[in-house]
Amino acid sequence: MGVLAEQPPRQAAVRERLARTEGRFDACMDGRLLTVVRPAATSALSWRDLERALLEG
């Protein structure tokens, strides 16, 4: 769980982007609040990995 420094861009289509993560994690964004759940057996994700997957085009 974390709080983003800035409000994510409106065009951040999180559901579409999650489809591209191949099930490595699930995420929910509510405003600046970010909740990420991943299987315990998978390796930890860095904040940069999450940002790249969820917010970058």
Residue frames as qw, qx, qy, qz and C-alpha x, y, z in Angstrom:
[[0.000, 0.894, 0.449, 0.000, 0.00, 0.00, 0.00],
 [0.444, -0.152, 0.035, 0.882, 1.31, 3.45, -0.82],
 [0.174, 0.871, 0.309, -0.341, 0.37, 7.03, -1.56],
 [0.617, 0.456, 0.266, 0.584, 1.41, 8.53, -4.90],
 [0.319, -0.283, -0.096, 0.899, 3.18, 11.89, -4.80],
 [0.247, 0.206, -0.190, -0.928, 0.78, 13.29, -7.39],
 [0.717, 0.335, 0.389, -0.472, -2.68, 12.53, -8.69],
 [0.499, 0.003, 0.748, 0.436, -2.29, 9.99, -11.53],
 [0.178, 0.173, -0.403, -0.881, -3.19, 11.22, -15.01],
 [0.685, 0.209, 0.295, -0.633, -6.84, 10.73, -15.94],
 [0.720, 0.427, -0.419, -0.350, -5.86, 8.65, -18.95],
 [0.057, -0.378, 0.907, -0.174, -4.26, 6.01, -16.72],
 [0.827, -0.025, -0.275, -0.490, -6.34, 3.00, -17.77],
 [0.333, -0.499, 0.759, -0.253, -5.29, 0.76, -14.89],
 [0.844, 0.086, 0.467, -0.250, -7.44, -2.23, -15.87],
 [0.775, 0.619, -0.126, -0.020, -5.99, -2.32, -19.39],
 [0.183, 0.736, -0.613, 0.219, -2.48, -1.95, -18.04],
 [0.592, -0.355, 0.661, -0.294, -3.01, -4.73, -15.46],
 [0.924, 0.304, 0.162, -0.168, -3.98, -7.06, -18.30],
 [0.609, 0.685, -0.372, 0.148, -0.45, -6.58, -19.67],
 [0.240, -0.673, 0.632, -0.300, 1.23, -7.56, -16.37],
 [0.635, 0.148, -0.746, -0.134, 0.41, -11.23, -16.99],
 [0.781, -0.491, -0.342, -0.176, -1.02, -11.74, -13.51],
 [0.535, 0.219, -0.515, 0.633, 2.16, -10.78, -11.64],
 [0.085, -0.212, -0.559, 0.797, 0.08, -8.54, -9.36],
 [0.051, -0.732, -0.618, -0.282, -3.30, -6.90, -8.91],
 [0.239, -0.073, -0.217, 0.944, -3.70, -3.21, -8.12],
 [0.049, -0.813, -0.572, -0.092, -6.36, -0.70, -7.17],
 [0.272, 0.081, -0.090, 0.955, -5.96, 3.07, -7.40],
 [0.148, -0.820, -0.553, -0.023, -8.32, 5.41, -5.59],
 [0.052, -0.995, 0.081, -0.007, -7.12, 8.95, -6.11],
 [0.210, 0.755, -0.599, 0.166, -3.52, 8.90, -4.89],
 [0.644, -0.368, 0.622, -0.252, -3.94, 5.73, -2.79],
 [0.622, 0.396, -0.627, -0.251, -2.38, 2.67, -4.44],
 [0.736, -0.302, 0.553, -0.250, -2.97, -0.86, -3.16],
 [0.545, 0.467, -0.656, -0.234, -1.02, -3.71, -4.74],
 [0.821, -0.249, 0.466, -0.219, -1.43, -7.43, -4.05],
 [0.512, 0.521, -0.658, -0.186, 0.93, -10.06, -5.40],
 [0.950, -0.162, -0.264, -0.052, 1.33, -13.78, -4.76],
 [0.556, -0.757, 0.341, 0.047, 3.82, -14.48, -1.96],
 [0.860, -0.029, 0.396, 0.320, 5.74, -16.85, -4.24],
 [0.554, 0.717, 0.140, 0.399, 6.61, -14.08, -6.72],
 [0.537, -0.027, -0.180, 0.824, 9.50, -11.68, -6.37],
 [0.087, -0.739, -0.352, 0.568, 8.91, -8.24, -4.89],
 [0.418, 0.708, 0.336, 0.460, 8.19, -5.37, -7.25],
 [0.344, -0.175, -0.146, 0.911, 9.99, -2.06, -7.04],
 [0.199, 0.710, 0.340, -0.583, 8.05, 1.22, -7.06],
 [0.116, 0.503, -0.493, -0.700, 9.62, 1.89, -10.47],
 [0.034, 0.087, 0.952, 0.292, 8.24, -1.43, -11.80],
 [0.124, 0.607, 0.730, -0.288, 4.76, -0.50, -10.57],
 [0.126, 0.701, 0.005, -0.702, 4.98, 3.00, -12.00],
 [0.049, 0.312, -0.720, -0.619, 6.09, 1.67, -15.36],
 [0.026, 0.247, 0.955, 0.161, 3.30, -0.93, -15.48],
 [0.019, 0.663, 0.701, -0.261, 0.45, 1.25, -14.23],
 [0.019, 0.840, 0.185, -0.510, 1.15, 4.83, -15.22],
 [0.090, -0.515, 0.506, 0.685, 3.43, 4.99, -18.24],
 [0.726, 0.500, 0.033, -0.472, 2.13, 4.65, -21.77]]
